[in-house]
Amino acid sequence: MKKLVILLFALMILVNVTLADQLEKGSTIEVSGKKITLKGVSEDSVVVSVDDVSGIIKEKETKNINGIKITVGEIFFSDVLSQADISAESLYSCGDGNCDETETSDNCCNDCGCKNGLECNDNRCREKPINKCNSDIECSDNDSSTVDICTGSPKECKHIGGKICEKNEDCDDGNECTKDECKNFDCFNTKIDGCVSNVTVDKVNENNNKVDNKTGIEKDVDNFLKERESFMRRIINFFKKIFFKGD
């Protein structure tokens, strides 16, 4: 039973937006978007204003002022410092969809709306942004390849899609082994089976030329060595004939 009482008490605190504070004369607090100011202090009463609505409340007394339930606790009054314990609780719940007696466009436009063509944004009445369009028809760009819509806040035209190509030449990807086509303003590059591009052939020829060049150099070296060997043999044979002629 004791736990149930504690739970109910906690729920009451959560349901009601309550603020208790020790305020000095002239200080202000805010509850549910309303400014609560301690405007005057005497020995047994205070003057409290909620926005621009004021009221006199005695010590240990509770009053409703401009939609706020205010309770005055201890009052301390002196020539040097004057202050009072103030508890403030909102009597309405902004955002519940009902524009109560104490709610207005100024303190709860979420429930009461706005006047003079203003728009409720973050519970404040503000100037409406100017729309650049009002319907999809106004957004036509005369391009059959785009979807034209009027959207956003403020509203403006959006063009979804668009032409990537108009003819097959616009889709040339520089690869001879693909079939380049423009269909419905979009490019399609389809690989051609069995095709060998000139780029590939050129690379093969380049590699072959490197091999051929390397082989040619090696042949030249071999020929040079053979000729040198033949020359040396001729010289040796010449000296043999001179020095070993008699033999």
Secondary structure, 3 states (H helix, E strand, C coil): CHHHHHHHHHHHHHHCCEEEEEEECCCEEEECCEEEEEEEECCCEEEEEECCEEEEEECCCEEEECCEEEEEEEEECCCCCCEEEEEEEECCCCCCCCCCCCCCCCCCHHHHCCCCCCEEECCEEECCCCCCCCCHHHHCCCCCCEEEEEECCCCEEEEEECCCCCCHHHHCCCCCCEEEEEECCEEEEEECCCCCCHHHHHHHHHHHHHHHHHHHHHHHHHHHHHHHHHHHHHHHHHHHHHHCCCC
